[in-house]
Amino acid sequence: MNHITALPKLDHPSALQRVGTQTDILGECPLWDDAAQCLYWVDIRLPAIRRLCHANGQVDTWPMPELVGSIALVEDARLLVAMPSQIALFDPASGALSAFVASLPIPEGHRFNDGRCDARGRFWVGSMHNITRAPEGTLFCLEGAGPLKAVSQGISIPNSLAFSPSGDTIYFADSLHYRIYAHPYALETGSMGKAQVFAQSAPPAFPDGSAVDAEGFVWNAEFNGGRLLRYAPDGRLDREIVLPVERPTCCAFGGPNLDILFITSTSQNMSEAERLEHPMAGALMAIRPGVCGLPEPRFALHGPRRE
């Protein structure tokens, strides 16, 4: 098992290291649980939920019955799990999976992808066609036990869901638009305003999952671009970290001080030559970028929390 406590506080790519020996087919949705001091993430295609324990570096894996698009921390130490046929609750202590929202308005052949909770405990999650990437997906918002509320449609690959530290901006990308959008966000009501282009990539690279640091800068994993990009709140490119994989998928801050940036990646659909060229494809990676993140919000089981 690999331990991550000795990572140097540097932003140079040489400081990046692999965490654990597992290789994900499609690693995604890393989340730091500050109460349990562990990192959760998913392998969508295995399918499975994984957990890295900070204290001893152990990685646990729980197989899932269906493709698991994304997860969220829950108020009671369980996980919310978005799967094609249901949104379920998973208890890591017992391994039990129980239905939470069993009737979903998504068509056959579709699955969930990126998801994230806002500060009041609403779960935002996007759906997509599992194979074709046709513009048939939907961005949903879930409050308590639902039902799922459709917010935006015609989406190919929903990604980059994140919120500004104040909660007044929601970031979102339909990856095949090659842009991250910033929307005004009303935290009290959960209302999403008109999109403005926040950042743009150059094909074939497109924005995948994002994380926001304590300074309000957006970190994005650029799929097919082999790098992490840090954008200022005004969309200006602030920093680039070149990665040893071409297809990073998402990132999240974690560790006791929230100063470790974890990065997931994919190994699916790679040729043998590509695997030899990029042996860390599918790895969980970590680096200390010199800035800290924010605690991950938890899903509110009984509806949005009120301040």
RAFENFEN-V333475 format. One record per helix or strand. SS is the DSSP state (h for helix, s for strand). FROM is the first residue (numbers start at 1). TO is the last residue. If there is no record, write none. Layout:
BEGIN
ss = (SS;SS)
from = (FROM;FROM)
to = (TO;TO)
END
This chain:
BEGIN
ss = (h;s;s;s;s;s;s;s;s;s;s;s;s;s;s;s;h;s;s;s;s;s;s;s;s;h;s;s;s)
from = (13;17;26;38;48;59;68;79;86;96;110;123;137;149;158;169;175;179;191;206;218;227;237;247;260;272;284;293;299)
to = (15;19;33;43;53;63;74;83;91;101;117;129;142;155;163;174;177;186;200;213;223;231;242;254;266;277;287;293;299)
END
